[in-house]
Amino acid sequence: MSILNTHEFTPYVPAVLRKNSHGYVIEYYFYNHLSGEQERRTIKLNRIRARYASMRDFKEYVNIVICKLNLKLAGGWSPIGSTNTREFVPMTQILEQYIKEKQSELAKNTMFAYRSFCDRLSAWIDEKYPMCNCSLFTKVLAINFMEHIWSGESAVKNKTKKCTQKVEHVSERTYNNNLKLGRAFFAWCIEKCYAKENPFDSIKPKRERKKMRTIIPKDIRQKIDAYFASKNPGMRIVCRLVYTSLLRPVEVTRVQVKQILYDRSCIFMTPDKTKNGNQRVGRMDEELSQLLHEHLVGAQSTDYIVSNNSWTYGRSPKNSHAFSIEWDKMRGELGLPREYQLYSLRDSGIHDLLLEGVVDLDVMHAAGHSDLSMTTRYADHLDDELIARINSKAATF
C-alpha cells in the first residue's frame, strides 16, 4: 500500500504481539522511504518463548520489547536504516498543516499572504513534482520556484476571473516577500522535523528600487469624489478616510462606530486596529464628520462602518480587496493612470500636510510612522505648482 496516496501520512503502525500458525511473533509496519510503500515486518519469538516457563513471564518480556520498538519507530527508526520519516511526508500535506497552525497565531490579513504563498507553492508542486516531499525539495527546486514567481507565470487573475493578466515579471518587493515566506515555511519544517535544511536560505533577495509614491492632484481627487458620491457613497467615505484620516485601506476595514469621536473630530485607533500595533488617532474634517454621521444613522456602537454584506454599516467587516475592485472600476471609467492607487490617497494626504507646513513630528504621529525619516520621504515629490509659486515671488535677474 502506498502511503503517499493516503489522506493521512502514517510513518508506522505500532508493534503488537500476534500468534499465527508458526507461533508467536511481534508484528509492525514501517514506511520504506526508498520504495514509498508501507511494509510489514515480523520478529519471530519461538526461541524466546521456549526460555520462559510461564506465559505470563514471556508476555512481560515481550511487552518491554514492544514498548522499546514503538519508541524507536515513533522517533523515525526503520529496519532498513535510521531515518526521519517526517521528511517523506508529501509537501502539499505539510503545507495544509502549516496553514492550519498559523491560522491560530497570525492576524487575518497577515494570513492572506501566508495562504497565497502556500497555494502558489502547492499548485507549482502539483504541476511539476506531484510526489515531492521535504527530502526532495532541494535548493535547485527552490530556485526554480522563485524564478517561476519572478517570471510572472503565477500572475493573479483579474478581478472578473475571466482571463489572466499578462505581466513581464513581478516587482522586486513581491519577489522578496515570497522569498521571506519560503524561508519562514521551511524554518517551521525544520522545527517540526520535516526538513533538515532550508533551501531558501542561500537565495539572495533582489535589490528593491526606491518606492515611487504617486501623488493624486486635487482636481483628480475631486473627480474621484464626485464619481463615488453618485456611484458608491460608502466607497466615497473610504477614500476620505484614507486621505483625511491617513488610515491604510486595511485599517479602514477595522473601524467600528465606537471609535468615531465626533466631539473631538477624530477616529481613535487602538493597537489591535492598526497595521503596526501602535495606538493613534485619525483626524476628521467637517465634511468627513458629516458624511460619517449621515452614513451611520441607526448603527450600533459595535458595528463596522463598512460591512461585509454591503457598503453600509454592519456586524462583520468588509475585506479591503473589495475596495481595490471598486477603485479599479472607477479608474477605468475615468481613464486614470494605473499609478493612481487607493493607497496613493494616503500618500497624497501626508504630502499635502507637509506642504501646508504641518510640523513633521505631528504628521509622523498622525500617519503612524515609527520614525521621522519615514514621514519626510513624502516631501520628495515633485510639486507641479512649486515653480509657479516661486516665480510669482522671486526677483528677476
NUVEXVO-998342 format. One record per residue: z, y, x of N, C-alpha, C in turn; residue in one letter. Coordinates in pm, whole numbers, padded with zeros to 5 digits, always signed. Layout:
REM NUVEXVO-998342
ZYXZYXZYXA;...
REM end
This chain:
REM NUVEXVO-998342
+00000-00120+00085+00000+00000+00000+00000+00124+00088M;-00092+00216+00064-00099+00338+00145-00001+00441+00093S;+00087+00485+00181+00187+00584+00140+00124+00719+00116I;+00016+00750+00190-00044+00882+00177-00104+00905+00041L;-00127+00801-00035-00184+00816-00168-00079+00817-00277N;+00047+00799-00241+00153+00801-00341+00200+00942-00362T;+00259+00967-00478+00307+01101-00512+00424+01142-00423H;+00514+01052-00399+00629+01079-00314+00617+01001-00185E;+00627+01069-00073+00619+01002+00056+00747+00924+00079F;+00735+00791+00105+00850+00704+00127+00844+00647+00267T;+00917+00705+00362+00907+00658+00501+00962+00517+00520P;+01052+00472+00434+01105+00336+00446+01169+00294+00315Y;+01185+00162+00299+01263+00106+00188+01384+00039+00251V;+01506+00073+00209+01627+00023+00275+01631-00130+00286P;+01692-00174+00393+01706-00318+00419+01805-00381+00320A;+01775-00505+00278+01863-00578+00187+01864-00726+00230V;+01967-00795+00186+01978-00940+00213+01908-01015+00100L;+01820-01107+00137+01749-01187+00038+01752-01334+00080R;+01732-01422-00019+01723-01566+00007+01591-01617-00048K;+01516-01682+00039+01389-01741-00005+01390-01892+00022N;+01275-01954+00011+01267-02099+00027+01300-02146+00170S;+01294-02052+00264+01321-02087+00404+01463-02052+00446H;+01537-01982+00359+01674-01946+00392+01699-01797+00373G;+01801-01747+00443+01839-01606+00428+01759-01518+00525Y;+01722-01398+00474+01650-01300+00558+01699-01159+00521V;+01685-01068+00616+01700-00924+00587+01559-00870+00569I;+01537-00806+00457+01403-00756+00424+01406-00603+00416E;+01305-00538+00476+01293-00392+00466+01146-00355+00481Y;+01114-00232+00438+00979-00179+00451+00985-00053+00538Y;+00886-00035+00622+00881+00084+00707+00739+00141+00703F;+00728+00267+00747+00598+00333+00749+00534+00316+00886Y;+00417+00254+00889+00342+00237+01012+00251+00359+01031N;+00290+00448+01122+00215+00572+01138+00078+00550+01202H;+00054+00433+01256-00076+00403+01315-00178+00365+01209L;-00133+00290+01108-00224+00245+01002-00215+00330+00876S;-00108+00410+00865-00089+00488+00743-00045+00403+00626G;+00006+00285+00654+00046+00191+00549+00197+00166+00555E;+00250+00129+00442+00390+00084+00436+00390-00067+00456Q;+00467-00114+00553+00464-00256+00588+00602-00321+00567E;+00597-00451+00536+00720-00528+00512+00757-00604+00639R;+00885-00603+00670+00934-00681+00782+01057-00759+00737R;+01078-00875+00798+01196-00957+00768+01263-01000+00898T;+01393-01020+00891+01470-01073+01003+01532-01205+00956I;+01493-01316+01019+01545-01447+00978+01691-01462+01020K;+01770-01522+00930+01914-01532+00953+01967-01676+00957L;+01880-01776+00958+01927-01915+00952+02020-01949+01068N;+01984-01908+01188+02069-01938+01303+02203-01864+01294R;+02198-01740+01243+02321-01663+01226+02409-01729+01121I;+02347-01777+01013+02424-01841+00905+02496-01964+00957R;+02435-02035+01048+02495-02159+01098+02621-02133+01180A;+02636-02013+01231+02752-01981+01313+02879-01955+01230R;+02860-01928+01102+02974-01892+01017+03007-02007+00922Y;+03134-02038+00919+03179-02148+00832+03175-02109+00686A;+03207-01982+00656+03210-01938+00516+03100-01837+00489S;+03055-01838+00363+02954-01742+00320+03009-01599+00325M;+03138-01585+00299+03199-01452+00298+03190-01387+00436R;+03225-01463+00541+03218-01408+00677+03074-01375+00716D;+02984-01462+00674+02842-01440+00702+02794-01310+00640F;+02826-01287+00515+02779-01167+00445+02844-01040+00500K;+02970-01052+00545+03035-00936+00606+02960-00892+00732E;+02921-00990+00813+02846-00960+00933+02709-00901+00899Y;+02640-00964+00803+02507-00918+00764+02512-00776+00708V;+02614-00744+00632+02628-00608+00576+02639-00504+00686N;+02710-00540+00793+02722-00446+00907+02584-00425+00971I;+02510-00534+00989+02376-00525+01046+02284-00441+00958V;+02292-00461+00827+02207-00387+00732+02239-00238+00736I;+02369-00205+00742+02410-00063+00746+02353+00006+00870C;+02365-00061+00985+02314-00003+01109+02162+00010+01105K;+02095-00091+01048+01949-00088+01038+01902+00026+00949L;+01970+00045+00837+01932+00152+00744+01954+00290+00804N;+02059+00305+00885+02081+00432+00954+01968+00460+01052L;+01922+00358+01121+01812+00374+01215+01682+00410+01142K;+01659+00342+01029+01538+00371+00950+01540+00514+00898L;+01657+00558+00852+01670+00694+00799+01648+00798+00909A;+01681+00761+01033+01663+00853+01145+01524+00853+01203G;+01433+00774+01149+01295+00774+01194+01255+00656+01278G;+01345+00559+01297+01312+00441+01378+01214+00351+01304W;+01129+00285+01382+01043+00183+01325+01028+00072+01427S;+00999-00051+01384+00989-00164+01477+00870-00155+01572P;+00774-00066+01544+00659-00054+01635+00679+00063+01731I;+00797+00120+01734+00824+00232+01824+00896+00342+01751G;+00993+00401+01816+01071+00508+01757+00983+00629+01732S;+00983+00679+01613+00903+00797+01579+00966+00870+01461T;+00938+00995+01452+00984+01075+01340+00884+01061+01226N;+00915+00980+01128+00821+00954+01019+00792+01078+00936T;+00880+01177+00943+00854+01300+00868+00728+01371+00916R;+00694+01351+01040+00575+01416+01094+00448+01366+01028E;+00454+01256+00957+00335+01196+00899+00327+01217+00748F;+00416+01303+00696+00407+01340+00555+00284+01429+00537V;+00202+01408+00434+00084+01492+00411+00120+01640+00406P;+00038+01722+00470+00064+01866+00478+00071+01931+00341M;-00016+01890+00251-00018+01950+00118+00115+01927+00046T;+00175+01812+00069+00304+01783+00006+00416+01867+00068Q;+00408+01886+00200+00508+01968+00268+00499+02113+00221I;+00376+02162+00202+00356+02299+00155+00419+02320+00018L;+00407+02221-00069+00469+02229-00201+00621+02238-00189E;+00677+02155-00102+00821+02155-00082+00868+02289-00023Q;+00788+02343+00068+00819+02472+00132+00828+02583+00029Y;+00731+02587-00061+00729+02691-00164+00848+02677-00258I;+00881+02555-00296+00995+02532-00386+01125+02583-00324K;+01142+02559-00194+01264+02603-00127+01268+02755-00112E;+01155+02815-00080+01150+02959-00059+01169+03038-00188K;+01135+02978-00301+01149+03047-00429+01292+03089-00457Q;+01387+03012-00408+01528+03043-00432+01584+03142-00329S;+01504+03173-00226+01551+03259-00118+01487+03397-00118E;+01363+03407-00163+01287+03530-00148+01265+03601-00281L;+01242+03731-00271+01213+03812-00390+01078+03771-00447A;+01059+03800-00574+00939+03758-00645+00812+03811-00579K;+00813+03938-00539+00693+03997-00481+00668+03944-00340N;+00774+03911-00267+00757+03852-00134+00700+03712-00148T;+00744+03640-00250+00695+03505-00273+00545+03503-00300M;+00492+03611-00353+00348+03616-00382+00268+03598-00253F;+00313+03661-00143+00244+03649-00016+00258+03508+00040A;+00379+03451+00030+00402+03314+00079+00318+03214+00002Y;+00314+03230-00129+00239+03135-00212+00088+03147-00186R;+00040+03269-00168-00102+03290-00141-00142+03222-00011S;-00058+03238+00091-00087+03174+00220-00090+03022+00205F;+00011+02968+00140+00019+02821+00124-00098+02767+00043C;-00139+02841-00060-00254+02799-00139-00380+02797-00054D;-00396+02899+00031-00512+02906+00119-00516+02790+00218R;-00401+02766+00280-00393+02659+00379-00413+02523+00313L;-00353+02503+00197-00366+02376+00126-00510+02350+00086S;-00578+02453+00035-00719+02438-00005-00807+02408+00116A;-00779+02473+00229-00857+02450+00350-00838+02308+00402W;-00713+02260+00400-00685+02123+00445-00753+02022+00353I;-00745+02045+00221-00809+01953+00126-00960+01942+00151D;-01019+02054+00188-01164+02056+00209-01204+01996+00343E;-01131+02032+00448-01170+01994+00584-01103+01865+00633K;-00972+01853+00610-00896+01741+00665-00800+01687+00559Y;-00849+01618+00457-00766+01575+00344-00650+01485+00381P;-00655+01414+00493-00546+01324+00531-00455+01387+00638M;-00468+01518+00659-00395+01583+00768-00245+01588+00741C;-00168+01566+00849-00023+01581+00841+00023+01665+00960N;+00153+01689+00970+00204+01778+01074+00172+01730+01214C;+00175+01600+01235+00149+01546+01368+00004+01568+01410S;-00086+01585+01313-00228+01604+01343-00270+01750+01343L;-00182+01839+01290-00218+01981+01281-00186+02048+01415F;-00284+02049+01502-00269+02099+01637-00307+02247+01646T;-00296+02302+01767-00334+02441+01791-00481+02464+01757K;-00565+02364+01786-00708+02377+01757-00731+02398+01607V;-00661+02321+01523-00675+02338+01379-00619+02472+01334L;-00509+02515+01396-00452+02645+01362-00550+02757+01393A;-00618+02746+01508-00719+02846+01545-00836+02843+01446I;-00879+02722+01411-00989+02709+01314-00952+02772+01180N;-00828+02751+01139-00784+02808+01010-00780+02960+01017F;-00728+03016+01127-00721+03161+01140-00860+03223+01150M;-00954+03152+01211-01093+03201+01212-01153+03197+01073E;-01111+03098+00995-01153+03090+00855-01100+03210+00777H;-00976+03247+00803-00918+03365+00738-00992+03491+00780I;-01014+03506+00911-01075+03626+00965-01219+03644+00917W;-01290+03535+00899-01432+03542+00861-01453+03596+00721S;-01346+03596+00640-01361+03643+00503-01406+03535+00408G;-01414+03410+00456-01456+03299+00370-01355+03273+00259E;-01230+03315+00283-01127+03295+00181-01107+03420+00098S;-01213+03503+00090-01204+03628+00013-01161+03600-00130A;-01076+03686-00179-01024+03669-00314-01131+03703-00416V;-01136+03626-00523-01233+03654-00629-01204+03790-00691K;-01310+03851-00743-01290+03982-00803-01210+03971-00931N;-01177+04085-00988-01082+04088-01099-01130+04010-01222K;-01263+04002-01242-01314+03929-01359-01324+03780-01333T;-01308+03739-01202-01312+03599-01161-01446+03533-01193K;-01552+03615-01199-01684+03560-01227-01766+03541-01100K;-01730+03610-00996-01803+03595-00870-01709+03625-00755C;-01753+03587-00637-01672+03609-00518-01724+03730-00442T;-01633+03820-00407-01671+03939-00334-01698+03901-00188Q;-01816+03937-00138-01855+03901-00002-01804+04009+00094K;-01729+03967+00195-01679+04060+00294-01713+04008+00433V;-01732+04101+00529-01766+04062+00665-01647+03992+00730E;-01532+04052+00720-01408+03989+00765-01291+04068+00707H;-01176+04007+00708-01058+04074+00655-01009+04177+00756V;-00911+04256+00717-00856+04356+00808-00767+04290+00913S;-00743+04362+01021-00655+04311+01125-00515+04286+01070E;-00471+04374+00982-00338+04359+00924-00328+04232+00840R;-00431+04205+00760-00432+04082+00679-00430+03959+00768T;-00509+03962+00873-00513+03851+00969-00375+03829+01029Y;-00312+03936+01075-00181+03925+01141-00073+03880+01043N;-00083+03925+00919+00015+03882+00818+00005+03732+00794N;-00118+03680+00789-00137+03536+00771-00088+03459+00893N;-00107+03517+01011-00057+03454+01133+00096+03444+01130L;+00162+03551+01085+00308+03550+01075+00356+03446+00974K;+00283+03435+00863+00319+03337+00761+00299+03194+00812L;+00195+03174+00894+00173+03042+00954+00285+03006+01049G;+00328+03103+01129+00439+03079+01221+00568+03049+01145R;+00590+03123+01036+00712+03103+00957+00713+02964+00894A;+00597+02920+00845+00589+02788+00783+00620+02677+00882F;+00560+02685+01001+00583+02578+01099+00721+02587+01162F;+00780+02706+01166+00918+02717+01212+01010+02640+01116A;+00978+02651+00987+01053+02576+00885+01026+02426+00901W;+00902+02388+00932+00868+02247+00952+00946+02188+01070C;+00959+02266+01177+01035+02219+01293+01182+02202+01257I;+01234+02298+01182+01375+02291+01139+01400+02167+01054E;+01302+02130+00972+01316+02015+00883+01265+01884+00946K;+01232+01889+01075+01185+01770+01149+01050+01718+01101C;+00968+01806+01041+00833+01767+01005+00736+01790+01121Y;+00778+01871+01216+00692+01902+01331+00777+01922+01455A;+00715+01907+01573+00786+01925+01699+00753+02059+01764K;+00637+02114+01733+00598+02242+01791+00522+02325+01689E;+00512+02456+01718+00448+02549+01625+00308+02582+01677N;+00203+02530+01612+00066+02552+01660+00019+02697+01647P;+00090+02780+01570+00050+02920+01552+00113+03012+01656F;+00213+02961+01730+00288+03048+01821+00204+03110+01931D;+00112+03035+01987+00035+03084+02102-00090+03161+02063S;-00113+03178+01932-00229+03256+01887-00191+03405+01888I;-00270+03484+01956-00239+03627+01968-00280+03702+01842K;-00196+03795+01797-00235+03878+01682-00346+03976+01723P;-00419+04023+01626-00525+04120+01654-00465+04260+01658K;-00521+04341+01743-00473+04479+01756-00513+04556+01631R;-00414+04611+01565-00439+04682+01440-00482+04826+01467E;-00583+04866+01396-00626+05005+01405-00526+05093+01332R;-00518+05217+01375-00427+05311+01311-00464+05324+01164K;-00366+05310+01080-00392+05312+00936-00441+05450+00893K;-00555+05450+00829-00610+05575+00778-00563+05598+00636M;-00484+05700+00620-00429+05731+00489-00519+05835+00421R;-00567+05799+00305-00659+05885+00233-00584+05975+00135T;-00614+06103+00142-00552+06199+00051-00648+06226-00065I;-00597+06219-00186-00679+06245-00306-00662+06393-00343I;-00769+06471-00338-00760+06615-00369-00712+06639-00511P;-00661+06759-00533-00603+06792-00663-00705+06782-00776K;-00829+06828-00753-00928+06823-00861-00960+06679-00901D;-00959+06587-00803-00983+06446-00834-00862+06387-00907I;-00742+06427-00866-00620+06379-00934-00621+06423-01081R;-00670+06542-01106-00675+06591-01244-00775+06512-01328Q;-00887+06471-01265-00984+06386-01337-00923+06250-01369K;-00848+06196-01272-00782+06067-01293-00678+06078-01404I;-00603+06187-01401-00500+06210-01503-00562+06220-01642D;-00672+06293-01652-00739+06308-01782-00796+06175-01830A;-00849+06097-01738-00904+05965-01774-00796+05877-01837Y;-00682+05863-01769-00578+05775-01819-00506+05834-01941F;-00507+05966-01956-00447+06028-02074-00519+05982-02200A;-00651+05960-02189-00728+05917-02306-00745+05765-02314S;-00746+05697-02197-00772+05553-02195-00645+05468-02192K;-00546+05511-02115-00425+05430-02096-00308+05520-02057N;-00236+05576-02154-00123+05665-02126-00015+05602-02039P;+00003+05468-02052+00103+05401-01969+00066+05407-01822G;-00061+05386-01792-00109+05393-01654-00104+05536-01603M;-00119+05632-01692-00107+05773-01652+00033+05800-01597R;+00134+05743-01662+00272+05760-01616+00292+05691-01482I;+00230+05575-01465+00239+05503-01338+00187+05591-01225V;+00072+05655-01247+00014+05742-01144+00105+05859-01112C;+00166+05916-01214+00258+06029-01192+00382+05983-01113R;+00431+05866-01142+00548+05815-01070+00517+05790-00923L;+00395+05744-00894+00356+05719-00756+00340+05851-00681V;+00277+05950-00744+00254+06079-00676+00378+06167-00675Y;+00439+06186-00790+00550+06281-00803+00682+06223-00752T;+00713+06101-00796+00841+06039-00759+00833+05962-00627S;+00713+05949-00572+00689+05877-00446+00734+05731-00454L;+00719+05672-00572+00752+05531-00588+00631+05446-00550L;+00654+05340-00479+00547+05245-00449+00512+05173-00580R;+00387+05131-00598+00349+05062-00722+00442+04947-00758P;+00482+04866-00658+00571+04754-00687+00708+04803-00731V;+00750+04920-00683+00880+04975-00724+00874+05027-00867E;+00755+05075-00908+00739+05122-01046+00766+05009-01144V;+00722+04887-01108+00740+04772-01198+00888+04740-01219T;+00976+04786-01129+01118+04751-01136+01202+04857-01207R;+01142+04968-01243+01219+05078-01304+01257+05044-01448V;+01386+05058-01478+01437+05040-01614+01480+05175-01671Q;+01489+05181-01802+01519+05306-01870+01650+05367-01820V;+01749+05286-01792+01880+05336-01750+01876+05407-01616K;+01770+05392-01539+01759+05457-01410+01708+05600-01421Q;+01655+05637-01535+01597+05770-01552+01707+05868-01592I;+01732+05965-01507+01838+06065-01530+01771+06198-01562L;+01750+06222-01692+01678+06343-01734+01754+06469-01695Y;+01888+06467-01707+01967+06586-01678+01966+06623-01530D;+01929+06526-01445+01925+06553-01301+01782+06549-01247R;+01686+06535-01339+01543+06538-01304+01507+06438-01194S;+01561+06317-01206+01531+06217-01103+01538+06076-01160C;+01488+05983-01082+01495+05841-01113+01579+05777-01003I;+01688+05714-01040+01781+05657-00942+01737+05516-00908F;+01702+05496-00782+01652+05366-00734+01762+05297-00655M;+01820+05193-00713+01923+05115-00645+01859+05025-00538T;+01937+04975-00442+01880+04894-00333+01795+04776-00380P;+01833+04715-00492+01756+04599-00540+01622+04638-00601D;+01599+04769-00618+01475+04815-00679+01374+04866-00576K;+01420+04892-00454+01331+04949-00354+01274+04842-00262T;+01164+04875-00197+01096+04780-00110+01180+04745+00012K;+01243+04848+00071+01319+04825+00195+01467+04805+00173N;+01512+04800+00046+01652+04774+00017+01744+04892+00039G;+01685+05013+00051+01766+05134+00068+01769+05215-00061N;+01885+05258-00099+01901+05338-00219+01836+05475-00201Q;+01770+05524-00306+01714+05659-00300+01687+05709-00442R;+01645+05835-00452+01608+05892-00582+01465+05941-00577V;+01397+05931-00690+01262+05984-00701+01264+06105-00793G;+01202+06212-00751+01208+06335-00831+01120+06327-00954R;+01153+06406-01054+01070+06421-01174+01047+06570-01196M;+00923+06609-01218+00897+06746-01260+00901+06751-01412D;+00883+06868-01469+00895+06883-01615+00790+06800-01690E;+00668+06796-01636+00563+06720-01704+00593+06570-01707E;+00635+06516-01593+00667+06374-01587+00787+06342-01675L;+00886+06429-01673+01005+06409-01756+00967+06403-01904S;+00878+06493-01946+00836+06496-02085+00754+06372-02121Q;+00665+06330-02031+00585+06211-02056+00673+06088-02071L;+00773+06075-01986+00863+05961-01994+00946+05964-02121L;+00991+06081-02157+01073+06096-02278+00995+06051-02402H;+00868+06090-02410+00784+06052-02525+00748+05903-02519E;+00725+05854-02399+00686+05715-02379+00797+05617-02415H;+00922+05660-02397+01036+05568-02412+01116+05588-02539L;+01056+05650-02639+01124+05668-02768+01156+05531-02828V;+01282+05504-02857+01324+05378-02916+01355+05268-02815G;+01343+05296-02687+01365+05194-02584+01514+05171-02560A;+01549+05049-02520+01686+05016-02482+01706+05049-02334Q;+01831+05067-02295+01861+05108-02157+01815+05004-02055S;+01812+04877-02096+01774+04770-02001+01624+04740-02003T;+01549+04806-02090+01404+04784-02096+01337+04836-01970D;+01230+04769-01930+01146+04819-01821+01049+04920-01879Y;+01020+05023-01803+00939+05132-01860+00794+05089-01884I;+00746+04989-01810+00614+04930-01836+00633+04780-01843V;+00610+04723-01959+00643+04582-01979+00526+04490-01949S;+00557+04363-01941+00458+04261-01909+00361+04237-02025N;+00406+04262-02147+00324+04233-02264+00235+04349-02306N;+00264+04468-02257+00185+04585-02296+00205+04695-02192S;+00154+04812-02222+00172+04927-02134+00284+05017-02183W;+00363+04966-02277+00481+05038-02322+00604+04969-02262T;+00722+05012-02303+00846+04953-02251+00868+04813-02309Y;+00951+04736-02241+00980+04600-02288+01084+04533-02201G;+01115+04408-02234+01223+04335-02166+01181+04278-02031R;+01052+04250-02012+01006+04193-01885+00910+04290-01816S;+00917+04299-01684+00833+04396-01611+00689+04350-01597P;+00599+04445-01583+00458+04415-01560+00435+04395-01410K;+00346+04305-01376+00312+04282-01236+00225+04397-01186N;+00249+04439-01061+00174+04552-01005+00024+04522-00993S;-00012+04395-00998-00154+04359-00993-00229+04419-01112H;-00160+04433-01225-00222+04493-01344-00257+04639-01318A;-00175+04707-01236-00205+04846-01200-00337+04853-01123F;-00355+04761-01030-00476+04760-00947-00601+04738-01032S;-00589+04651-01131-00703+04623-01219-00745+04749-01295I;-00646+04819-01351-00675+04942-01426-00729+05051-01333E;-00673+05058-01214-00716+05160-01118-00861+05135-01075W;-00896+05012-01046-01033+04979-01005-01133+05007-01118D;-01091+04981-01238-01177+05009-01355-01203+05159-01365K;-01097+05239-01351-01110+05385-01356-01198+05436-01244M;-01177+05384-01125-01252+05431-01009-01401+05402-01025R;-01433+05289-01087-01573+05256-01112-01637+05349-01213G;-01565+05378-01320-01620+05464-01425-01633+05609-01381E;-01543+05653-01293-01551+05792-01245-01634+05804-01119L;-01677+05690-01064-01759+05694-00944-01684+05740-00820G;-01560+05705-00809-01479+05747-00694-01493+05647-00580L;-01479+05692-00456-01494+05601-00341-01384+05497-00335P;-01414+05385-00269-01320+05274-00258-01195+05315-00181R;-01206+05415-00093-01092+05460-00015-00979+05515-00101E;-01013+05560-00221-00911+05611-00312-00838+05494-00378Y;-00723+05461-00327-00640+05354-00382-00524+05414-00461Q;-00461+05332-00545-00345+05379-00620-00236+05426-00523L;-00221+05352-00413-00119+05387-00313-00150+05523-00248Y;-00278+05565-00254-00317+05693-00196-00248+05809-00267S;-00208+05789-00392-00135+05893-00464+00000+05919-00400L;+00065+05814-00352+00193+05831-00282+00170+05904-00149R;+00065+05864-00076+00031+05933+00048+00004+06081+00021D;-00068+06107-00088-00102+06245-00125+00023+06324-00160S;+00116+06258-00231+00240+06327-00269+00322+06367-00148G;+00333+06276-00052+00409+06305+00071+00340+06416+00150I;+00208+06405+00161+00131+06506+00235+00147+06644+00174H;+00140+06651+00041+00149+06780-00026+00288+06842-00012D;+00391+06760-00013+00527+06812+00006+00541+06874+00145L;+00488+06806+00246+00494+06860+00382+00411+06987+00393L;+00297+06988+00326+00208+07105+00331+00272+07227+00265L;+00352+07202+00163+00418+07312+00091+00544+07359+00162E;+00576+07296+00275+00689+07344+00353+00822+07280+00323G;+00824+07171+00248+00950+07099+00224+00997+07040+00357V;+01125+07052+00383+01182+07006+00509+01149+06858+00532V;+01108+06826+00655+01067+06689+00688+01174+06587+00651D;+01299+06620+00680+01408+06526+00654+01423+06497+00506L;+01403+06602+00422+01412+06581+00277+01299+06492+00228D;+01180+06512+00283+01066+06429+00245+01090+06284+00288V;+01149+06267+00406+01179+06133+00456+01270+06059+00359M;+01377+06126+00314+01470+06062+00221+01403+06035+00085H;+01322+06130+00039+01256+06113-00091+01158+05997-00088A;+01092+05978+00026+00992+05871+00038+01056+05737+00073A;+01183+05738+00115+01249+05613+00150+01207+05560+00285G;+01168+05651+00377+01131+05609+00511+01256+05587+00596H;+01245+05495+00692+01359+05464+00777+01377+05561+00892S;+01269+05630+00930+01282+05731+01035+01179+05840+01013D;+01200+05953+01081+01120+06072+01058+00976+06056+01104L;+00954+05971+01205+00818+05954+01256+00725+05895+01150S;+00781+05813+01062+00700+05756+00953+00654+05866+00859M;+00739+05965+00838+00708+06073+00745+00608+06170+00804T;+00628+06208+00930+00542+06310+00991+00399+06262+01010T;+00376+06130+01004+00239+06080+01014+00151+06135+00902R;+00212+06166+00790+00136+06213+00674+00087+06356+00693Y;+00136+06424+00796+00092+06561+00822-00034+06565+00906A;-00085+06447+00947-00201+06441+01036-00334+06449+00963D;-00331+06455+00831-00456+06452+00756-00532+06583+00771H;-00664+06572+00763-00748+06691+00765-00734+06763+00632L;-00692+06887+00638-00674+06969+00519-00802+07049+00497D;-00873+07020+00388-01001+07085+00362-00988+07236+00347D;-00872+07283+00307-00854+07426+00284-00792+07498+00403E;-00763+07420+00510-00696+07477+00625-00778+07590+00688L;-00905+07566+00715-00989+07665+00781-01002+07790+00694I;-01018+07769+00563-01033+07883+00472-00907+07970+00473A;-00790+07906+00476-00665+07983+00477-00650+08061+00607R;-00687+07997+00718-00675+08065+00847-00774+08182+00854I;-00899+08161+00811-00999+08265+00817-00963+08386+00732N;-00889+08358+00622-00854+08471+00533-00747+08561+00594S;-00676+08510+00694-00568+08589+00753-00588+08621+00899K;-00676+08549+00967-00693+08566+01110-00775+08692+01142A;-00747+08749+01257-00819+08868+01302-00955+08828+01358A;-01051+08919+01351-01184+08891+01406-01184+08919+01555T;-01286+08876+01625-01295+08887+01771-01297+09033+01816F;
REM end
